[in-house]
Amino acid sequence: RRLSSGLPASRRGSSRELPVDELVGPRGTRAADGSGPLPDHPDQIPTAWWMVGLLVSSGATVVTLQFYFSIPWFESALAIPLSAVLAYIAVRCAGETDINPVGAMGKVTQLVYAGVAPGAMTTNLMTAAVTAAGASQAGDMMHDMKTGQMLNVSPRDQFLAQCIGIPAGVAFCVPIYKLFDRAYTFGSEEAPAPAAQAWKAVAELLAGGFASLEENSPHSGWGIAVGAAAGILLPICRRVIACSSFSVYQDWVPSGTAVGLAFIIFPNQCLVLFMGALSGLIWYRTNEDRYEEFYVSVAAGLMAGSGLFGVVNAFLKLGGVPAAYSGGLSIAGH
């Protein structure tokens, strides 16, 4: 029940032992006495580090887009602040639902660039890739940093560890991508790559600018307006109910982020999420102690096992093993 030398010590003050109950409250979000959020660790990431990194990576992004894809620098530079806004939305969504809507953030950028650079399909796709990557990395880092906060790990040390992990990730991700590229034909029935197909369809639709959007989808403007209004009103209603005598019903007001996400992800994924949630609820109701002790480990094992077997299945397919003997695993939807 205590954190000791088994965890990374910070540079200032985290080497002392702290009871877990002092660090992780209910659901790992508040102190044990419920007095408020967990305090920030004293060993924070220096502002100069991320500021320099932001400037260098932004400059490299602009140069790369102009050199390799002939996108004017001012158009590619617009994607940087847009990435910051969409990254905040992605982090909020990942924090509430544990799902990072990377594809949706990219499509927002595609819609913006339909007005900035109408008809430029390459610009539409590559700037969307910039904002989607920003949203993806922001969501992943949010999970990492929140876990570190719950365990009282130094954010500075986490940051350094992530910098070390970047080249290691490149060394593994590129070969794995090439493996899947050889084993499957992306865009085919066995690997439809639905997210890429959606991006392609949006780019083609918006190639003519906003006029093309209205021509192909006459009610799209109303759809955007209704969705935005619902997204604003739902959290307002939740706050109003929470401050009233009906506060017990505030949890019945759905999250606009979660509802919007349900419109985006595929039905088979929604069904699997429901099955997992229902299984967890049954487990919780039948044996709460065991659930609290093991549910994170079981969930992590299911996700890790599925991902690892996807790699194994790609090797089996390259070796000519029929799907009936390799489990029939498809990467559709991933």
Protein Blocks (a to p, Z undefined) as FASTA:
>chain_A
ZZcfkbccdfehplpccdfklmmcghhlacfkonaccdddfbbcdfklmmmmmmmmmmmm
mmmmmmmnopafklmmmmmmmmmmmmmmmmmmmmmnopacfklmmmmmmmmmmmmmghil
mlmmmmmmmmmmmmmmmmmmmmmmmmmmmnopafklmmmmmmmmmmmmmmmmmmmmmmmm
mmpcghiaklnolmlmmmmmmmmmmmnojmlmmmmmmmlmmmmmmmmmmmmmmmmmmmmm
mmmmklmmmmmpccfklmmmmmmmcfklmmmmmmmmmmmmmmmmmommlmmmmmmmmmmm
mmmmmmmmmmmmmmmmmnopafklnoopafehZZ
